[in-house]
Amino acid sequence: MTLRARLQQALLRLWQKRGFGARLLYPLAIAHRAWRGLDVWRYRSGLARPHGIGVPVVVVGNLYVGGTGKTPLVIEIVRALKTRGWHPGIVARGYGAAVGEPREVDPRGAARDFGDEPLLMANATGVPVAVGRDRVAAAKLLRNLHPRVDVIVTDDGLQHRRLARDVEIAVIHYRGLGNGWLLPAGPLRDPPERLQEVSAVVFHGDILPVRIYSPHFFMRTQLGTVYALKDPSRRVELPELAREQRDKGVRLLAAAGIGMPDRFFAMLRAHGLQFDELPLPDHYDYAANPFANRRFDCALITEKDAVKCRGNPALAADGRICVVPLQATVHAALIDLIERRIRAAAHADEAPAQRADEFSKAKAADGSPTA
């Protein structure tokens, strides 16, 4: 495990309780809360105004810093909207990439230019993706390049109020809200009461108890068919790989440069696999080969890791490296809620009374929380 990965794991442990270390950092959390409150007040008072881009916007974000499952949820929402006749585009920050001016993601490009998650989403969905620190500018670029895009889905952005949005979705994973404190004393980027304002909350798997007032849904993720990084036509199901390991003594290594590598490892073990763990920092760039000097017959990585491994010639040519895709499933009622909201927003050029009626119907149809 790298030093950075160790520090990340130590912070996760610190943030799960209100111990001495967290209390020591609490004054900084108070300052963070004051800064967030000032930002909210600016928009509520009218001193700052969100920028619309002419099409509905769906924001998928989180309160808990790091990986909670936003990206697989964005991919699933985009796929579902495509099947219902929409033409979605995706906007993302492009974390870890040298992104200055907004740019469109080239699915054949490198993660260092666009970020690992935007590159993964572009390949997984086949829709246009734009990245940039300025999400408003990235969304406008996407619309200019692809006039058919009629809805924008953003990966992250719950805290970035400058981009006007019609739907807000907060994702909560199995760690819940940690100790409930804001950074750096806790893991939260916004206070827990922010969940009262969002359109829906999505629970990623089984989670710790969280008080919810907004409509809520569940997302389930499962591992798909394993394929070789060098030759994707070489494929094997996880139960078959587990049998081969038992029968032939295959030495496995599992590596993950994601926000919660322990979840990936737990899902692999649930299929009966035994392996050495190699947790890496989130967004690990794979510029250096983390598998060097390690003994294994097969290394299992995530798709987020794969888009970066392909940029390293030594890793791309290593036939022992295999990718384990993650498949997400969400309740159709969540997509219904999103579609009601964006359809109402798309009619914003209609008469005010009719528009207000559309939004009232959409809100009423959302109903009570749904599991």
Beta strands, then each sheet from edge to edge (+ up, - down):
strand 1: 57-62
strand 2: 88-92
strand 3: 103-104
strand 4: 129-131
strand 5: 151-155
strand 6: 167-172
strand 7: 200-204
strand 8: 216-223
strand 9: 226-228
strand 10: 235-236
strand 11: 252-256
strand 12: 276-279
strand 13: 298-302
strand 14: 321-324
strand 15: 326-330
sheet 1: 3+ 4- 2- 5- 1- 6- 7- 8- 15+
sheet 2: 10+ 9- 14+ 13+ 11+ 12+
end
